[in-house]
């Protein structure tokens, strides 16, 4: 009897501890380039990102999906007022791109370059930032489609809601064709700075790396996002 009582109490304490476990936000770090590093026009800049998360693991051990590690690259025409130039809706950008990273979006699509499917820039250029285009495109994401961009098949995504699909499409149409904004997935890669003819003496680039974890025991309601932002200055 006493043994059963002890086991019951131990189980109750364990259950309370697990259910009340606090999720710690991931640690995200842009390893290269470094903050305030000088850049030249028309050059390729390599980047490397490291992520550590108590619950999900480490990028260095390949325990975290590369599609969920995202780097945004924002060209700022005036570095002196960089913080004011940054997108006021950047939290929505983090939320939307993080959600896409949990799906198969980045297996077929890139920001500016065609992959299996069209780039987000191509989609935005074709449809423009028009409200009436949002729902028809979202329906193609939900139900699947073929023939819009050649013979490639857009698979159905029955595990997301109409609202979630609408949010993704709205973001793509608003930001996809922005020449000053780009993003990349994965822990390493490179981006090219614009030509000098388009640059100003006070220009800079803002790089933000972020990762949204899977929460405690896979409960996404407890998910947290870690991020790291640096500025690159013109030489």
TATAHU-V832092 format. One line per field, one symbol per residue. ss: DSSP state (2 for helix, 1 for strand, 0 for the rest). burial: # if it has 16 or more other C-alpha atoms within 10 Angstrom, else .. A space follows every 50 residues. Layout:
ss: ???
burial: ???
This chain:
ss: 02222222222222222220000000111111000001100001111111 11100011222000022211111111002222222000022222222222 22002222000000000002222222200022222222222220111001 11110000000222222222222220000011111001111100022200 00011111111100010012220011111111110
burial: ......................########..#.....#.......#### ###.##.##....################..#..........##.###.# #....#..####....########....#....##.######..#..... ...#..#.......#########.####..########....##....#. ..##############.....######.######.
